[in-house]
Amino acid sequence: MTILYAVLALIALLAAVMAINTVYKKPKKERPLNPPDIPLDKDALAHRLSGMIKYKTVTSNTMAGVDADAYLGLHAYLEKTYPLLHSTLDKEVVNQYSLLYKWTGTGSDKKPFLMMAHMDVVPVDARTADKWAHDAYSGEIADGYVWGRGAIDMKGQLCAIMESVEYLIVQGFAPARDIYIAIGHDEESMGVHGAQKIVERLQDKGVCLDFVIDEGGVVMNGKMLGVRAMVAAIGICEKGYADIRLSVESKGGHASRPPKRTAVGTLAKAITALEKRQMKPSLNAPMKLMLDSVGGYMKFPLNVIAANLFITKPLLVRGLVSGSTGSAMVRTTTAPTMLAGSTAPNALAERAEAVINFRISPDDTLQRLLTHVKKTVADDDVKVEVIQGYEPSAASDINSAAYRVIAQTAKEIFGGFVVTPYLMIAATDSRRYAAVADGIYRFQPFRSMSEDLDTIHAAGERLSIDSLCEAVWFFIRLVKNADE
């Protein structure tokens, strides 16, 4: 009986601790901030973004593959569209097509900061051209949206940054600290020729940045997190990346006399094994910070789970890995993306190969991933080769003045939103700036992203004109807030 009482007492104590933690994590009510009253000509704003989309700045892995006319045409368009920016800021063309601007401050002890965008876009799949309501490069303005490839990714942010600076110059604003703007030309092809060269140029100049702000975290509906509010997620780090090629060679021959093991069959077995036995999930540091920020806004029982990770962590991780989005937040993901085999339906493949794309969790490393792949495949006939890869980025400080400025600006523009740090699951150019920046933060201030996120890299990409206007407000306020 004594043991039973002791067990019941422990259960009661645990329940009390969990209840106290849940109450403690409940956020204090904040008065929503009113968005700024900044007069902007929405029609003119939409037409200027439309003009950018019309330049087919399709990404390329090589400098030789760049459409020079499209990129240089966009350069000329920016100069014509933002004359005060180009007469006030110092402009430098980096490696032929990328752009680096410097807005020299009037004098401040603060380090400069840098706002980023990229001008390149992914190509349009000809097989899905008929799924576009408006031509992909028309920049059509209809139904309250600007339509076309790059509207969100990432000419919308390019437009918003340029508009904000032009507006501030018109208003007579001059920053105290130096401000840089960097526009890469090959982000969609890993940024080797664009962002990397810009970083090297900044290093040559001896520039050390306070922070960088780039694409990444988005405005999202909190329902997916069990939160009764909209959420503005600021990316503080991003997952690592690896493309790994699996290949199998055989003698080939006629398909009417197949051997017991074919190259394609062996390859298929290896792919299936990697999909079935993935790397272990874990509640990484950025996810813990996110839960700490949004947990108090979650519905019951999610709020209890988030507030008591000391005992609920296994349950939470298990729940997250059950969905694709949650799984991407807590584990290294495995995605077979490319396959090649025989060139004829009745011929055995002499070589079969597949490319597997991995996004590496902050709790894993490239070497640990490679070890996992080889151990899981466990077949000497399957060659494992790393095509390209890099480690997860370090997490930027959420207690820094830079993060507070970005978060405060998001609250000003999106009153009533929950602002939270976030793990960026995709890749951006910003990771390359770790060599010159104290902090790297990723945020796209587009409210309509909550509805149109799935149009990025897909048919029907579009950006709400109202959302674009809010993004301009965001960067106007960011520049001013960061200068105070």
Secondary structure, DSSP 8 states (H G I E B T S, - for coil): -HHHHHHHHHHHHHHHHHHHHHHHHS---------------HHHHHHHHHHHHTS--B--SSGGGS-HHHHHHHHHHHHHH-HHHHHHSEEEEETTTEEEEEE--S--SS--EEEEEE--B----GGGGGG-SS-TTT--EETTEEESTTTTTTHHHHHHHHHHHHHHHHTT---SS-EEEEEES-GGGTSTTTHHHHHHHHHHHT--EEEEEEEEE-EEEGGGGTBSSEEEEEEEEE-EEEEEEEEEE---EETTS--SS-HHHHHHHHHHHHHHS-------HHHHHHHHHHGGGB-TTHHHHHHTHHHHHHHHHHHHTTSHHHHHHHS-EEEEEEEE--SSTTEE-SEEEEEEEEEE-TT--HHHHHHHHHHHH--TTSEEEEEEEE-------TTSHHHHHHHHHHHHHSTT-EEEEEEE-S--GGGGGGGTEEEEEEE---TTHHHHGGGTTSTT-EEEHHHHHHHHHHHHHHHHHHH-
